[in-house]
Amino acid sequence: MKNGNRALRFVILLGLVSLFSDMTYEAARSINGPFLEILGANAFTVGLVAGLGELLGYGLRLLSGWIADRTRKYWLIVFVGYALNLFSVPLLALAGYWQIAVILMILERVGKAIRTPSRDALLSFATQQTGRGWGYGLHEAMDQIGATLGPLLVSAALFYRQEHYAFAYTLLIIPAIIAIAILIVSRYLYPFPEKLEVKKLTLETGSLRNTYWIYLGAVVLVAAGYADFPLIAFHFKAKSMMADSYIPLMYALAMATDALSALVFGRWFDRRGIGVLIPAIVLSLLFAPFVFLGGIGFAIAGMVLWGIGMGVQESVMKAQIAMLVPPERRGAAFGTFHAAYGLFWFGGSALMGYLYNVSLPVLVSFSVLTQLLSVLLLIRLVRNTTK
């Protein structure tokens, strides 16, 4: 079998793992905000929990990525991470207090932190053959199919069981088991996926170092200004904008948009390079005024824009890292990338949770302005790389 076909099949297998994984934890994330509200948490707590979960979920990737590069035990780390990531979710059915629910939600993020750098490194070995943008875009699209189906599943469960959250969380054990099963098959078929990548002899480390840090600066500004969905869902619930069973549908809409935008912008990235991030961010930053200041119609449009931004962040942003860093350092590179992203996501989420109780226009202004600053850095980066 040609190496390109093997690479594509490996991307698809990892995509299937992500599809069923996202069915599990993204379904939970689509209802975590209202669930915490029912258990007695306030908006600041929801924002803080979301931010803390992302801080640990991204910050620990620095350590996980470093360990992966030192040990080369990519598969072992991936298995440990997925097990914790997925099986923390059904246990939420047993959480009778918001403090217990918070612990489980954070454990889910920690599991994702453990496995993501190694998973991204494994994926990077195959995307050289498929095209970086297309490979990551295809993986993200499959990922978001799961992220669309999961919220639809729990929405139906809440509708038919009269907003019985424990039942909805219990159902999510099914896709979790399927994801682990496909992961086992992937490990059996591709024990050494690094062999899929053709080694290159030239690498301009000096110029890439400066480019990497400018790029990372742009990324973290996007993270700081991007409201996490639990806060958005809390807003929908607190303002009585829709029934509880409809809130996951808003998330499903965003995830479907995420999948499509990952494919479109991933292919565009392979043709045009990093500059495609500029129009993507300019478009997606409008989600905040639409979601937090508008009525139901604007909220729907805002979730579409939010999904566009998420699709680009999970595909093009990762593809660029694979372009900048040699294979033997990608675990640490992805770990550093995610750690910085998570740190700023935490700070931004906590601040926006606080601003929610102070002034929605101020919250929106903070979100929009930080992302505009990111665009300015990206313009500088594009100019430097085209000279």
Contacts in CASP RR format, 6 or more apart in sequence:
PFRMAT RR
TARGET T0000
AUTHOR 0000-0000-0000
METHOD contacts of the structure
MODEL  1
MKNGNRALRFVILLGLVSLFSDMTYEAARSINGPFLEILGANAFTVGLVA
GLGELLGYGLRLLSGWIADRTRKYWLIVFVGYALNLFSVPLLALAGYWQI
AVILMILERVGKAIRTPSRDALLSFATQQTGRGWGYGLHEAMDQIGATLG
PLLVSAALFYRQEHYAFAYTLLIIPAIIAIAILIVSRYLYPFPEKLEVKK
LTLETGSLRNTYWIYLGAVVLVAAGYADFPLIAFHFKAKSMMADSYIPLM
YALAMATDALSALVFGRWFDRRGIGVLIPAIVLSLLFAPFVFLGGIGFAI
AGMVLWGIGMGVQESVMKAQIAMLVPPERRGAAFGTFHAAYGLFWFGGSA
LMGYLYNVSLPVLVSFSVLTQLLSVLLLIRLVRNTTK
3 129 0 8 1.000
3 196 0 8 1.000
3 198 0 8 1.000
4 129 0 8 1.000
4 130 0 8 1.000
4 196 0 8 1.000
6 190 0 8 1.000
6 196 0 8 1.000
7 125 0 8 1.000
7 126 0 8 1.000
7 127 0 8 1.000
7 128 0 8 1.000
7 129 0 8 1.000
7 130 0 8 1.000
7 196 0 8 1.000
8 126 0 8 1.000
8 129 0 8 1.000
8 130 0 8 1.000
10 122 0 8 1.000
10 126 0 8 1.000
10 186 0 8 1.000
10 189 0 8 1.000
10 190 0 8 1.000
10 193 0 8 1.000
10 196 0 8 1.000
11 123 0 8 1.000
11 126 0 8 1.000
11 127 0 8 1.000
11 130 0 8 1.000
11 135 0 8 1.000
11 138 0 8 1.000
11 139 0 8 1.000
12 138 0 8 1.000
12 142 0 8 1.000
13 182 0 8 1.000
13 185 0 8 1.000
13 186 0 8 1.000
13 189 0 8 1.000
13 190 0 8 1.000
14 119 0 8 1.000
14 122 0 8 1.000
14 123 0 8 1.000
14 139 0 8 1.000
14 186 0 8 1.000
15 138 0 8 1.000
15 139 0 8 1.000
15 142 0 8 1.000
15 143 0 8 1.000
16 142 0 8 1.000
16 182 0 8 1.000
17 82 0 8 1.000
17 179 0 8 1.000
17 182 0 8 1.000
17 183 0 8 1.000
17 186 0 8 1.000
18 139 0 8 1.000
18 142 0 8 1.000
18 143 0 8 1.000
18 146 0 8 1.000
18 179 0 8 1.000
19 142 0 8 1.000
19 143 0 8 1.000
19 145 0 8 1.000
19 146 0 8 1.000
19 149 0 8 1.000
19 179 0 8 1.000
20 146 0 8 1.000
20 175 0 8 1.000
20 176 0 8 1.000
20 178 0 8 1.000
20 179 0 8 1.000
20 182 0 8 1.000
21 82 0 8 1.000
21 85 0 8 1.000
21 86 0 8 1.000
21 143 0 8 1.000
21 175 0 8 1.000
21 176 0 8 1.000
21 179 0 8 1.000
22 143 0 8 1.000
22 144 0 8 1.000
22 145 0 8 1.000
22 146 0 8 1.000
22 147 0 8 1.000
22 150 0 8 1.000
22 255 0 8 1.000
23 146 0 8 1.000
23 147 0 8 1.000
23 149 0 8 1.000
23 150 0 8 1.000
23 153 0 8 1.000
23 172 0 8 1.000
23 175 0 8 1.000
23 179 0 8 1.000
24 86 0 8 1.000
24 89 0 8 1.000
24 150 0 8 1.000
24 172 0 8 1.000
24 175 0 8 1.000
24 176 0 8 1.000
24 179 0 8 1.000
25 85 0 8 1.000
25 86 0 8 1.000
25 89 0 8 1.000
25 108 0 8 1.000
25 112 0 8 1.000
25 172 0 8 1.000
26 146 0 8 1.000
26 147 0 8 1.000
26 150 0 8 1.000
26 151 0 8 1.000
26 251 0 8 1.000
26 255 0 8 1.000
27 89 0 8 1.000
27 150 0 8 1.000
27 151 0 8 1.000
27 153 0 8 1.000
27 154 0 8 1.000
27 168 0 8 1.000
27 172 0 8 1.000
27 175 0 8 1.000
27 248 0 8 1.000
28 89 0 8 1.000
28 92 0 8 1.000
28 105 0 8 1.000
28 108 0 8 1.000
28 154 0 8 1.000
28 169 0 8 1.000
28 172 0 8 1.000
29 229 0 8 1.000
29 230 0 8 1.000
29 251 0 8 1.000
30 150 0 8 1.000
30 151 0 8 1.000
30 154 0 8 1.000
30 155 0 8 1.000
30 229 0 8 1.000
30 233 0 8 1.000
30 247 0 8 1.000
30 248 0 8 1.000
30 251 0 8 1.000
30 252 0 8 1.000
31 151 0 8 1.000
31 154 0 8 1.000
31 158 0 8 1.000
31 165 0 8 1.000
31 168 0 8 1.000
31 233 0 8 1.000
31 244 0 8 1.000
31 247 0 8 1.000
31 248 0 8 1.000
32 92 0 8 1.000
32 101 0 8 1.000
32 105 0 8 1.000
32 230 0 8 1.000
32 233 0 8 1.000
33 46 0 8 1.000
33 230 0 8 1.000
33 231 0 8 1.000
33 233 0 8 1.000
33 234 0 8 1.000
33 237 0 8 1.000
34 233 0 8 1.000
34 234 0 8 1.000
34 237 0 8 1.000
34 244 0 8 1.000
34 247 0 8 1.000
35 92 0 8 1.000
35 101 0 8 1.000
35 165 0 8 1.000
36 45 0 8 1.000
36 46 0 8 1.000
36 49 0 8 1.000
36 98 0 8 1.000
36 101 0 8 1.000
36 102 0 8 1.000
36 230 0 8 1.000
36 234 0 8 1.000
37 46 0 8 1.000
37 234 0 8 1.000
37 237 0 8 1.000
37 238 0 8 1.000
38 165 0 8 1.000
39 95 0 8 1.000
39 96 0 8 1.000
39 97 0 8 1.000
39 98 0 8 1.000
39 101 0 8 1.000
40 98 0 8 1.000
41 49 0 8 1.000
41 98 0 8 1.000
41 102 0 8 1.000
42 357 0 8 1.000
43 231 0 8 1.000
43 234 0 8 1.000
43 238 0 8 1.000
43 353 0 8 1.000
43 356 0 8 1.000
43 357 0 8 1.000
44 353 0 8 1.000
44 354 0 8 1.000
44 356 0 8 1.000
44 357 0 8 1.000
45 98 0 8 1.000
45 102 0 8 1.000
46 230 0 8 1.000
46 231 0 8 1.000
46 234 0 8 1.000
46 353 0 8 1.000
47 228 0 8 1.000
47 230 0 8 1.000
47 231 0 8 1.000
47 234 0 8 1.000
47 349 0 8 1.000
47 350 0 8 1.000
47 352 0 8 1.000
47 353 0 8 1.000
47 356 0 8 1.000
48 349 0 8 1.000
48 350 0 8 1.000
48 353 0 8 1.000
49 102 0 8 1.000
49 105 0 8 1.000
49 106 0 8 1.000
49 230 0 8 1.000
50 228 0 8 1.000
50 230 0 8 1.000
50 231 0 8 1.000
50 349 0 8 1.000
51 228 0 8 1.000
51 345 0 8 1.000
51 346 0 8 1.000
51 347 0 8 1.000
51 348 0 8 1.000
51 349 0 8 1.000
51 350 0 8 1.000
52 106 0 8 1.000
52 346 0 8 1.000
52 350 0 8 1.000
53 105 0 8 1.000
53 106 0 8 1.000
53 109 0 8 1.000
53 346 0 8 1.000
54 109 0 8 1.000
54 228 0 8 1.000
54 342 0 8 1.000
54 345 0 8 1.000
54 346 0 8 1.000
54 349 0 8 1.000
55 342 0 8 1.000
55 343 0 8 1.000
55 345 0 8 1.000
55 346 0 8 1.000
55 347 0 8 1.000
56 106 0 8 1.000
56 109 0 8 1.000
56 110 0 8 1.000
56 113 0 8 1.000
57 109 0 8 1.000
57 110 0 8 1.000
57 111 0 8 1.000
57 112 0 8 1.000
57 113 0 8 1.000
57 338 0 8 1.000
57 342 0 8 1.000
58 113 0 8 1.000
58 338 0 8 1.000
58 339 0 8 1.000
58 340 0 8 1.000
58 341 0 8 1.000
58 342 0 8 1.000
58 343 0 8 1.000
58 345 0 8 1.000
58 346 0 8 1.000
59 113 0 8 1.000
59 335 0 8 1.000
59 338 0 8 1.000
59 339 0 8 1.000
59 342 0 8 1.000
59 343 0 8 1.000
60 110 0 8 1.000
60 113 0 8 1.000
60 114 0 8 1.000
60 339 0 8 1.000
61 113 0 8 1.000
61 116 0 8 1.000
61 117 0 8 1.000
61 334 0 8 1.000
61 335 0 8 1.000
61 338 0 8 1.000
61 339 0 8 1.000
62 332 0 8 1.000
62 335 0 8 1.000
62 336 0 8 1.000
62 338 0 8 1.000
62 339 0 8 1.000
64 77 0 8 1.000
64 113 0 8 1.000
64 114 0 8 1.000
64 115 0 8 1.000
64 116 0 8 1.000
64 117 0 8 1.000
64 118 0 8 1.000
64 335 0 8 1.000
65 117 0 8 1.000
65 118 0 8 1.000
65 121 0 8 1.000
65 331 0 8 1.000
65 332 0 8 1.000
65 334 0 8 1.000
65 335 0 8 1.000
66 331 0 8 1.000
66 332 0 8 1.000
66 335 0 8 1.000
67 73 0 8 1.000
67 77 0 8 1.000
68 74 0 8 1.000
68 77 0 8 1.000
68 117 0 8 1.000
68 118 0 8 1.000
68 121 0 8 1.000
68 331 0 8 1.000
68 332 0 8 1.000
69 121 0 8 1.000
69 328 0 8 1.000
69 329 0 8 1.000
69 330 0 8 1.000
69 331 0 8 1.000
69 332 0 8 1.000
71 77 0 8 1.000
74 118 0 8 1.000
74 121 0 8 1.000
74 122 0 8 1.000
74 193 0 8 1.000
75 118 0 8 1.000
75 122 0 8 1.000
75 187 0 8 1.000
75 191 0 8 1.000
77 114 0 8 1.000
77 115 0 8 1.000
77 118 0 8 1.000
78 115 0 8 1.000
78 118 0 8 1.000
78 119 0 8 1.000
78 122 0 8 1.000
78 183 0 8 1.000
79 115 0 8 1.000
79 183 0 8 1.000
79 187 0 8 1.000
80 111 0 8 1.000
80 114 0 8 1.000
80 115 0 8 1.000
81 111 0 8 1.000
81 112 0 8 1.000
81 114 0 8 1.000
81 115 0 8 1.000
82 111 0 8 1.000
82 115 0 8 1.000
82 179 0 8 1.000
82 180 0 8 1.000
82 183 0 8 1.000
83 180 0 8 1.000
84 107 0 8 1.000
84 108 0 8 1.000
84 110 0 8 1.000
84 111 0 8 1.000
84 114 0 8 1.000
85 108 0 8 1.000
85 111 0 8 1.000
85 112 0 8 1.000
85 114 0 8 1.000
85 115 0 8 1.000
86 108 0 8 1.000
86 176 0 8 1.000
86 179 0 8 1.000
86 180 0 8 1.000
87 173 0 8 1.000
87 176 0 8 1.000
88 104 0 8 1.000
88 105 0 8 1.000
88 107 0 8 1.000
88 108 0 8 1.000
88 111 0 8 1.000
89 104 0 8 1.000
89 108 0 8 1.000
89 169 0 8 1.000
89 172 0 8 1.000
89 176 0 8 1.000
90 169 0 8 1.000
90 170 0 8 1.000
90 172 0 8 1.000
90 173 0 8 1.000
90 176 0 8 1.000
91 104 0 8 1.000
91 169 0 8 1.000
92 101 0 8 1.000
92 104 0 8 1.000
92 105 0 8 1.000
92 165 0 8 1.000
92 169 0 8 1.000
93 165 0 8 1.000
93 166 0 8 1.000
93 167 0 8 1.000
93 169 0 8 1.000
93 170 0 8 1.000
94 100 0 8 1.000
94 166 0 8 1.000
95 101 0 8 1.000
95 104 0 8 1.000
113 338 0 8 1.000
116 334 0 8 1.000
116 335 0 8 1.000
116 338 0 8 1.000
117 331 0 8 1.000
117 332 0 8 1.000
117 334 0 8 1.000
117 335 0 8 1.000
117 338 0 8 1.000
118 331 0 8 1.000
120 318 0 8 1.000
120 321 0 8 1.000
120 330 0 8 1.000
120 331 0 8 1.000
120 334 0 8 1.000
121 327 0 8 1.000
121 330 0 8 1.000
121 331 0 8 1.000
121 334 0 8 1.000
122 193 0 8 1.000
123 135 0 8 1.000
123 136 0 8 1.000
123 139 0 8 1.000
124 197 0 8 1.000
124 322 0 8 1.000
124 327 0 8 1.000
124 330 0 8 1.000
125 193 0 8 1.000
125 194 0 8 1.000
125 195 0 8 1.000
125 196 0 8 1.000
125 197 0 8 1.000
125 327 0 8 1.000
126 135 0 8 1.000
126 193 0 8 1.000
126 196 0 8 1.000
126 197 0 8 1.000
127 133 0 8 1.000
127 134 0 8 1.000
127 135 0 8 1.000
127 136 0 8 1.000
127 319 0 8 1.000
127 322 0 8 1.000
128 196 0 8 1.000
128 197 0 8 1.000
128 198 0 8 1.000
128 322 0 8 1.000
129 196 0 8 1.000
129 197 0 8 1.000
129 198 0 8 1.000
130 138 0 8 1.000
131 270 0 8 1.000
132 269 0 8 1.000
132 270 0 8 1.000
132 319 0 8 1.000
132 320 0 8 1.000
132 322 0 8 1.000
132 323 0 8 1.000
133 266 0 8 1.000
133 267 0 8 1.000
133 269 0 8 1.000
133 270 0 8 1.000
133 315 0 8 1.000
133 316 0 8 1.000
133 319 0 8 1.000
134 263 0 8 1.000
134 266 0 8 1.000
134 267 0 8 1.000
134 270 0 8 1.000
135 266 0 8 1.000
135 319 0 8 1.000
136 262 0 8 1.000
136 266 0 8 1.000
136 314 0 8 1.000
136 315 0 8 1.000
136 316 0 8 1.000
136 318 0 8 1.000
136 319 0 8 1.000
136 322 0 8 1.000
137 262 0 8 1.000
137 263 0 8 1.000
137 265 0 8 1.000
137 266 0 8 1.000
137 267 0 8 1.000
137 315 0 8 1.000
137 316 0 8 1.000
137 319 0 8 1.000
138 262 0 8 1.000
138 263 0 8 1.000
139 315 0 8 1.000
140 258 0 8 1.000
140 259 0 8 1.000
140 262 0 8 1.000
140 263 0 8 1.000
140 311 0 8 1.000
140 314 0 8 1.000
140 315 0 8 1.000
141 259 0 8 1.000
141 260 0 8 1.000
141 262 0 8 1.000
141 263 0 8 1.000
142 259 0 8 1.000
143 259 0 8 1.000
143 262 0 8 1.000
143 314 0 8 1.000
144 255 0 8 1.000
144 256 0 8 1.000
144 258 0 8 1.000
144 259 0 8 1.000
144 262 0 8 1.000
144 311 0 8 1.000
144 314 0 8 1.000
145 259 0 8 1.000
146 175 0 8 1.000
146 255 0 8 1.000
147 251 0 8 1.000
147 252 0 8 1.000
147 255 0 8 1.000
147 258 0 8 1.000
147 259 0 8 1.000
148 252 0 8 1.000
148 255 0 8 1.000
148 256 0 8 1.000
148 259 0 8 1.000
149 252 0 8 1.000
150 172 0 8 1.000
150 175 0 8 1.000
150 248 0 8 1.000
150 252 0 8 1.000
151 248 0 8 1.000
151 249 0 8 1.000
151 251 0 8 1.000
151 252 0 8 1.000
151 255 0 8 1.000
152 248 0 8 1.000
152 249 0 8 1.000
152 252 0 8 1.000
153 168 0 8 1.000
153 171 0 8 1.000
153 172 0 8 1.000
154 168 0 8 1.000
154 169 0 8 1.000
154 171 0 8 1.000
154 172 0 8 1.000
154 248 0 8 1.000
155 245 0 8 1.000
155 246 0 8 1.000
155 247 0 8 1.000
155 248 0 8 1.000
155 249 0 8 1.000
155 252 0 8 1.000
157 164 0 8 1.000
157 167 0 8 1.000
157 168 0 8 1.000
157 171 0 8 1.000
158 164 0 8 1.000
158 165 0 8 1.000
158 168 0 8 1.000
158 244 0 8 1.000
158 245 0 8 1.000
158 248 0 8 1.000
159 245 0 8 1.000
161 167 0 8 1.000
161 168 0 8 1.000
163 244 0 8 1.000
163 245 0 8 1.000
190 196 0 8 1.000
194 327 0 8 1.000
197 327 0 8 1.000
199 327 0 8 1.000
203 326 0 8 1.000
208 324 0 8 1.000
208 325 0 8 1.000
211 324 0 8 1.000
211 381 0 8 1.000
211 384 0 8 1.000
211 385 0 8 1.000
212 324 0 8 1.000
212 325 0 8 1.000
212 333 0 8 1.000
214 377 0 8 1.000
214 380 0 8 1.000
214 381 0 8 1.000
214 384 0 8 1.000
215 274 0 8 1.000
215 320 0 8 1.000
215 324 0 8 1.000
215 378 0 8 1.000
215 381 0 8 1.000
216 336 0 8 1.000
216 337 0 8 1.000
216 340 0 8 1.000
217 340 0 8 1.000
217 374 0 8 1.000
217 377 0 8 1.000
218 277 0 8 1.000
218 374 0 8 1.000
218 375 0 8 1.000
218 377 0 8 1.000
218 378 0 8 1.000
218 381 0 8 1.000
219 317 0 8 1.000
219 337 0 8 1.000
219 340 0 8 1.000
219 341 0 8 1.000
219 374 0 8 1.000
220 340 0 8 1.000
220 341 0 8 1.000
220 343 0 8 1.000
220 344 0 8 1.000
221 344 0 8 1.000
221 370 0 8 1.000
221 371 0 8 1.000
221 373 0 8 1.000
221 374 0 8 1.000
221 377 0 8 1.000
222 281 0 8 1.000
222 313 0 8 1.000
222 370 0 8 1.000
222 371 0 8 1.000
222 374 0 8 1.000
223 340 0 8 1.000
223 341 0 8 1.000
223 342 0 8 1.000
223 344 0 8 1.000
223 345 0 8 1.000
223 348 0 8 1.000
224 344 0 8 1.000
224 345 0 8 1.000
224 347 0 8 1.000
224 348 0 8 1.000
224 370 0 8 1.000
225 288 0 8 1.000
225 348 0 8 1.000
225 352 0 8 1.000
225 366 0 8 1.000
225 367 0 8 1.000
225 370 0 8 1.000
225 371 0 8 1.000
226 309 0 8 1.000
226 313 0 8 1.000
226 345 0 8 1.000
226 367 0 8 1.000
226 371 0 8 1.000
227 287 0 8 1.000
227 288 0 8 1.000
227 291 0 8 1.000
227 292 0 8 1.000
227 306 0 8 1.000
227 349 0 8 1.000
227 352 0 8 1.000
227 363 0 8 1.000
227 367 0 8 1.000
228 345 0 8 1.000
228 349 0 8 1.000
229 251 0 8 1.000
229 254 0 8 1.000
229 306 0 8 1.000
231 349 0 8 1.000
231 352 0 8 1.000
231 353 0 8 1.000
231 356 0 8 1.000
232 250 0 8 1.000
232 291 0 8 1.000
232 292 0 8 1.000
232 303 0 8 1.000
232 306 0 8 1.000
233 247 0 8 1.000
233 250 0 8 1.000
233 251 0 8 1.000
234 356 0 8 1.000
235 241 0 8 1.000
235 291 0 8 1.000
235 292 0 8 1.000
235 356 0 8 1.000
236 242 0 8 1.000
236 247 0 8 1.000
236 250 0 8 1.000
236 299 0 8 1.000
237 244 0 8 1.000
237 247 0 8 1.000
241 295 0 8 1.000
241 296 0 8 1.000
241 299 0 8 1.000
242 250 0 8 1.000
242 296 0 8 1.000
250 299 0 8 1.000
250 300 0 8 1.000
250 303 0 8 1.000
251 303 0 8 1.000
253 300 0 8 1.000
253 303 0 8 1.000
253 304 0 8 1.000
254 303 0 8 1.000
254 304 0 8 1.000
254 306 0 8 1.000
254 307 0 8 1.000
254 310 0 8 1.000
255 307 0 8 1.000
255 310 0 8 1.000
257 303 0 8 1.000
257 304 0 8 1.000
257 306 0 8 1.000
257 307 0 8 1.000
257 308 0 8 1.000
257 311 0 8 1.000
258 307 0 8 1.000
258 308 0 8 1.000
258 309 0 8 1.000
258 310 0 8 1.000
258 311 0 8 1.000
258 314 0 8 1.000
259 311 0 8 1.000
261 280 0 8 1.000
261 307 0 8 1.000
261 308 0 8 1.000
261 309 0 8 1.000
261 310 0 8 1.000
261 311 0 8 1.000
261 312 0 8 1.000
262 311 0 8 1.000
262 312 0 8 1.000
262 314 0 8 1.000
262 315 0 8 1.000
265 276 0 8 1.000
265 280 0 8 1.000
265 311 0 8 1.000
265 312 0 8 1.000
265 315 0 8 1.000
265 316 0 8 1.000
266 276 0 8 1.000
266 315 0 8 1.000
266 316 0 8 1.000
266 319 0 8 1.000
268 276 0 8 1.000
269 276 0 8 1.000
269 315 0 8 1.000
269 316 0 8 1.000
269 319 0 8 1.000
269 320 0 8 1.000
274 316 0 8 1.000
274 320 0 8 1.000
274 378 0 8 1.000
274 381 0 8 1.000
274 382 0 8 1.000
274 385 0 8 1.000
275 378 0 8 1.000
275 382 0 8 1.000
276 316 0 8 1.000
277 312 0 8 1.000
277 316 0 8 1.000
277 317 0 8 1.000
277 378 0 8 1.000
278 375 0 8 1.000
278 378 0 8 1.000
278 379 0 8 1.000
278 382 0 8 1.000
280 308 0 8 1.000
280 309 0 8 1.000
280 312 0 8 1.000
280 316 0 8 1.000
281 309 0 8 1.000
281 312 0 8 1.000
281 371 0 8 1.000
281 374 0 8 1.000
281 375 0 8 1.000
281 378 0 8 1.000
282 375 0 8 1.000
283 305 0 8 1.000
283 308 0 8 1.000
283 309 0 8 1.000
284 305 0 8 1.000
284 306 0 8 1.000
284 307 0 8 1.000
284 308 0 8 1.000
284 309 0 8 1.000
284 312 0 8 1.000
284 371 0 8 1.000
285 367 0 8 1.000
285 368 0 8 1.000
285 371 0 8 1.000
285 372 0 8 1.000
286 302 0 8 1.000
286 305 0 8 1.000
286 368 0 8 1.000
287 302 0 8 1.000
287 303 0 8 1.000
287 305 0 8 1.000
287 306 0 8 1.000
287 307 0 8 1.000
287 309 0 8 1.000
288 363 0 8 1.000
288 364 0 8 1.000
288 367 0 8 1.000
288 368 0 8 1.000
289 364 0 8 1.000
289 368 0 8 1.000
290 298 0 8 1.000
290 299 0 8 1.000
290 301 0 8 1.000
290 302 0 8 1.000
290 305 0 8 1.000
291 298 0 8 1.000
291 299 0 8 1.000
291 302 0 8 1.000
291 303 0 8 1.000
291 306 0 8 1.000
292 360 0 8 1.000
292 363 0 8 1.000
292 364 0 8 1.000
293 360 0 8 1.000
293 361 0 8 1.000
293 364 0 8 1.000
317 337 0 8 1.000
318 334 0 8 1.000
318 337 0 8 1.000
321 330 0 8 1.000
321 333 0 8 1.000
321 334 0 8 1.000
321 337 0 8 1.000
322 330 0 8 1.000
324 333 0 8 1.000
325 333 0 8 1.000
348 366 0 8 1.000
348 370 0 8 1.000
351 366 0 8 1.000
352 363 0 8 1.000
352 366 0 8 1.000
352 367 0 8 1.000
353 363 0 8 1.000
355 362 0 8 1.000
355 363 0 8 1.000
355 366 0 8 1.000
356 363 0 8 1.000
END
